[in-house]
Structure formats: C-alpha cells, structure tokens
Amino acid sequence: MRIYTRGGDEGKTSVIGGRRKKHDQRIIAYGSIDEVNSFVAKARHSVAQKK
C-alpha cells in the first residue's frame, strides 16, 4: 500500500515542538542516538547468542 500526501516535506520533519529542518542539530542528534541504540541492541543479541 502506498500513501501519498502530495505535500512534499520541504526539507523538514515533524517532531514534538513543531517542524524542524532535516539538518537541524536536534534531528542529527536523534539519528545518532538511534544508530547507537541499534548497535547496542545488535551487540546484546550477539552476546546472548554465544551463551
């Protein structure tokens, strides 16, 4: 299923507090935290598999 809004994102994303530009430091920080969280989850899974 595809969903189209035909509005475009205008280089912005929605977060609590409104819309921010995608290169805003807050959005970059969210992405970095998400990547670290994924790495930690993968590492925990790998360790659990070796037990």
ABEGO torsion letter per residue (X at the ends): XBBBAGAEAGGBBBBBGEBBBAABAAAAAAAAAAAAAAAAAAAAAAAAAAX
